[in-house]
Amino acid sequence: MTQFENKYDLEERTTKFSGELIVFCKMCPKDAITIPLVNQLIRSGTSIGANYREANGASSKRDFQNKIFICKKESKETLYWLELIGKSIDDERRKEKARELWQEAKEFILIFGKIASSTKN
């Protein structure tokens, strides 16, 4: 199992992911290429947990489904930015960390996709 140990508490898991993502982004080199990528990654990656918490406080089933769909979309976008950052950095430790984060975001896509499909009318 990876560092994302608690597989079942999604609020905790998405918060841990956001924290790990912030630490990773702080470690990334700051240059004209990586700065915009990191900014986008922080936005999409931390949005996953925020939208999941909003889903848990949803006012209706439709609102819940919409927020879960946003979680899935933000997870997909996070994959994209992690791939680009992985290609823009040379350090193997950072590349490995990007791969770990990518795998967790990939799992979020599957989880939120399953939740979305199970809550359809």
Backbone hydrogen bonds in HBPLUS format (Angstrom, degrees):
<---DONOR---> <-ACCEPTOR-->    atom                        ^
c    i                          cat <-CA-CA->   ^        H-A-AA   ^      H-
h    n   atom  resd res      DA  || num        DHA   H-A  angle D-A-AA Bond
n    s   type  num  typ     dist DA aas  dist angle  dist       angle   num
A0013-ARG N   A0009-ASP O   2.81 MM   4  5.98 162.1  1.84 154.3 160.6     1
A0014-THR N   A0010-LEU O   2.83 MM   4  5.76 163.7  1.86 144.2 147.9     2
A0015-THR N   A0011-GLU O   3.08 MM   4  6.15 149.5  2.18 140.3 148.8     3
A0016-LYS N   A0012-GLU O   2.89 MM   4  6.10 159.7  1.93 151.2 156.7     4
A0017-PHE N   A0013-ARG O   2.95 MM   4  6.14 155.2  2.01 142.4 149.6     5
A0018-SER N   A0014-THR O   2.97 MM   4  6.17 158.1  2.02 140.8 146.2     6
A0019-GLY N   A0015-THR O   2.98 MM   4  6.28 158.9  2.02 149.9 155.4     7
A0020-GLU N   A0016-LYS O   2.90 MM   4  6.16 163.1  1.93 154.6 158.9     8
A0021-LEU N   A0017-PHE O   2.83 MM   4  6.00 152.0  1.91 150.6 159.2     9
A0022-ILE N   A0018-SER O   2.94 MM   4  6.19 153.8  2.01 148.4 154.7    10
A0023-VAL N   A0019-GLY O   3.06 MM   4  6.36 163.1  2.09 150.4 154.3    11
A0024-PHE N   A0020-GLU O   2.90 MM   4  6.12 161.2  1.94 146.6 152.3    12
A0025-CYS N   A0021-LEU O   2.86 MM   4  6.09 163.0  1.89 151.3 155.8    13
A0026-LYS N   A0022-ILE O   2.98 MM   4  6.22 149.4  2.08 148.0 156.1    14
A0027-MET N   A0023-VAL O   3.17 MM   4  6.47 137.0  2.37 141.2 152.3    15
A0027-MET N   A0024-PHE O   2.97 MM   3  5.15 130.0  2.22 100.0 113.9    16
A0028-CYS N   A0025-CYS O   3.25 MM   3  5.15 143.7  2.39  95.0 105.1    17
A0035-ILE N   A0031-ASP O   3.07 MM   4  5.88 168.9  2.08 158.9 161.1    18
A0038-VAL N   A0034-THR O   2.79 MM   4  5.90 165.8  1.81 166.3 169.2    19
A0039-ASN N   A0035-ILE O   3.02 MM   4  6.20 161.6  2.05 151.2 156.2    20
A0040-GLN N   A0036-PRO O   3.10 MM   4  6.28 161.9  2.13 145.9 149.9    21
A0041-LEU N   A0037-LEU O   2.89 MM   4  6.09 157.8  1.94 148.8 155.8    22
A0042-ILE N   A0038-VAL O   2.87 MM   4  6.07 163.2  1.90 156.9 160.0    23
A0043-ARG N   A0039-ASN O   3.15 MM   4  6.37 161.0  2.18 145.2 150.2    24
A0044-SER N   A0040-GLN O   2.98 MM   4  6.25 174.5  1.98 159.2 159.4    25
A0045-GLY N   A0041-LEU O   2.80 MM   4  5.65 161.6  1.83 151.1 157.4    26
A0046-THR N   A0042-ILE O   3.10 MM   4  5.82 162.2  2.13 140.1 144.8    27
A0047-SER N   A0043-ARG O   3.25 MM   4  6.07 133.4  2.48 132.1 143.5    28
A0051-ASN N   A0047-SER O   2.87 MM   4  5.93 165.1  1.90 152.5 155.8    29
A0052-TYR N   A0048-ILE O   2.99 MM   4  6.21 145.3  2.11 142.5 152.9    30
A0053-ARG N   A0049-GLY O   2.96 MM   4  6.20 158.5  2.01 149.7 154.4    31
A0054-GLU N   A0050-ALA O   3.04 MM   4  6.32 153.4  2.11 142.2 150.0    32
A0055-ALA N   A0051-ASN O   2.85 MM   4  6.06 149.4  1.94 141.2 149.7    33
A0056-ASN N   A0052-TYR O   3.02 MM   4  6.35 151.7  2.10 146.9 153.6    34
A0057-GLY N   A0054-GLU O   3.03 MM   3  5.13 140.6  2.19  99.2 111.0    35
A0058-ALA N   A0055-ALA O   3.06 MM   3  4.90 160.9  2.10 110.5 110.4    36
A0064-PHE N   A0060-SER O   2.94 MM   4  6.21 159.6  1.98 149.1 154.7    37
A0065-GLN N   A0061-LYS O   2.89 MM   4  6.17 164.1  1.91 153.4 157.1    38
A0066-ASN N   A0062-ARG O   2.96 MM   4  6.16 157.9  2.01 147.6 153.6    39
A0067-LYS N   A0063-ASP O   3.01 MM   4  6.28 162.4  2.04 152.9 156.8    40
A0068-ILE N   A0064-PHE O   2.96 MM   4  6.20 158.0  2.01 153.8 160.2    41
A0069-PHE N   A0065-GLN O   2.92 MM   4  6.11 155.5  1.98 147.7 154.6    42
A0070-ILE N   A0066-ASN O   2.98 MM   4  6.30 149.8  2.07 144.8 153.2    43
A0071-CYS N   A0067-LYS O   2.92 MM   4  6.27 150.6  2.01 144.4 152.5    44
A0072-LYS N   A0068-ILE O   3.01 MM   4  6.38 155.4  2.08 149.2 155.0    45
A0073-LYS N   A0069-PHE O   2.92 MM   4  6.24 160.9  1.96 150.3 155.6    46
A0074-GLU N   A0070-ILE O   2.82 MM   4  6.01 165.3  1.85 157.0 160.5    47
A0075-SER N   A0071-CYS O   2.95 MM   4  6.11 146.9  2.06 142.2 151.5    48
A0076-LYS N   A0072-LYS O   3.02 MM   4  6.34 155.0  2.08 148.8 154.9    49
A0077-GLU N   A0073-LYS O   2.95 MM   4  6.27 159.0  2.00 149.8 155.8    50
A0078-THR N   A0074-GLU O   2.89 MM   4  6.04 152.9  1.96 142.4 150.0    51
A0079-LEU N   A0075-SER O   3.06 MM   4  6.40 149.8  2.15 145.3 152.5    52
A0080-TYR N   A0076-LYS O   3.24 MM   4  6.61 157.7  2.30 147.3 152.1    53
A0081-TRP N   A0077-GLU O   3.10 MM   4  6.52 161.8  2.13 156.7 159.7    54
A0082-LEU N   A0078-THR O   2.92 MM   4  6.09 159.9  1.96 152.8 158.8    55
A0083-GLU N   A0079-LEU O   2.91 MM   4  6.15 154.9  1.98 152.2 158.8    56
A0084-LEU N   A0080-TYR O   3.09 MM   4  6.43 160.3  2.13 151.2 156.0    57
A0085-ILE N   A0081-TRP O   2.90 MM   4  6.09 163.7  1.93 151.5 156.2    58
A0086-GLY N   A0082-LEU O   2.83 MM   4  5.90 158.4  1.88 145.6 152.4    59
A0087-LYS N   A0083-GLU O   3.07 MM   4  6.34 141.2  2.22 140.7 150.5    60
A0087-LYS N   A0084-LEU O   3.16 MM   3  5.14 124.3  2.49  92.5 106.4    61
A0088-SER N   A0084-LEU O   3.04 MM   4  6.26 127.8  2.33 137.7 151.9    62
A0088-SER N   A0085-ILE O   2.96 MM   3  4.94 133.3  2.18  96.7 110.6    63
A0089-ILE N   A0085-ILE O   3.15 MM   4  6.32 125.3  2.46 153.1 163.6    64
A0095-LYS N   A0091-ASP O   2.99 MM   4  6.27 154.0  2.06 147.8 156.1    65
A0096-GLU N   A0092-GLU O   2.91 MM   4  6.09 154.2  1.97 146.0 152.1    66
A0097-LYS N   A0093-ARG O   2.99 MM   4  6.28 155.4  2.05 145.3 152.1    67
A0098-ALA N   A0094-ARG O   2.85 MM   4  6.11 154.3  1.92 148.3 155.5    68
A0099-ARG N   A0095-LYS O   2.94 MM   4  6.26 148.1  2.05 143.5 152.2    69
A0100-GLU N   A0096-GLU O   2.99 MM   4  6.34 152.9  2.06 149.0 155.8    70
A0101-LEU N   A0097-LYS O   3.00 MM   4  6.27 165.4  2.02 153.6 157.0    71
A0102-TRP N   A0098-ALA O   2.81 MM   4  5.95 151.8  1.89 143.8 152.7    72
A0103-GLN N   A0099-ARG O   2.93 MM   4  6.14 155.0  1.99 145.7 151.5    73
A0104-GLU N   A0100-GLU O   3.09 MM   4  6.42 155.3  2.15 147.1 153.4    74
A0105-ALA N   A0101-LEU O   2.94 MM   4  6.21 160.0  1.98 151.3 156.8    75
A0106-LYS N   A0102-TRP O   2.87 MM   4  6.10 151.3  1.95 147.9 156.4    76
A0107-GLU N   A0103-GLN O   2.97 MM   4  6.26 151.8  2.05 144.6 151.8    77
A0108-PHE N   A0104-GLU O   2.95 MM   4  6.30 148.8  2.05 145.4 154.3    78
A0109-ILE N   A0105-ALA O   3.06 MM   4  6.43 149.4  2.16 145.5 152.8    79
A0110-LEU N   A0106-LYS O   3.24 MM   4  6.63 157.5  2.29 146.9 151.8    80
A0111-ILE N   A0107-GLU O   2.87 MM   4  6.14 162.9  1.90 154.5 159.6    81
A0112-PHE N   A0108-PHE O   2.80 MM   4  5.88 175.6  1.80 158.3 159.6    82
A0113-GLY N   A0109-ILE O   2.89 MM   4  5.84 146.0  2.01 138.8 149.0    83
A0114-LYS N   A0110-LEU O   2.98 MM   4  6.13 153.1  2.06 143.3 149.8    84
A0115-ILE N   A0111-ILE O   2.91 MM   4  6.24 160.0  1.95 152.7 158.6    85
A0116-ALA N   A0112-PHE O   2.87 MM   4  5.96 162.1  1.90 142.6 148.1    86
A0117-SER N   A0113-GLY O   2.96 MM   4  6.15 159.4  2.01 145.2 150.7    87
A0118-SER N   A0114-LYS O   2.96 MM   4  6.09 146.2  2.08 144.7 153.7    88
A0119-THR N   A0115-ILE O   3.14 MM   4  6.30 123.1  2.48 142.7 155.6    89
A0119-THR N   A0116-ALA O   3.33 MM   3  5.40 148.3  2.44  98.2 107.1    90
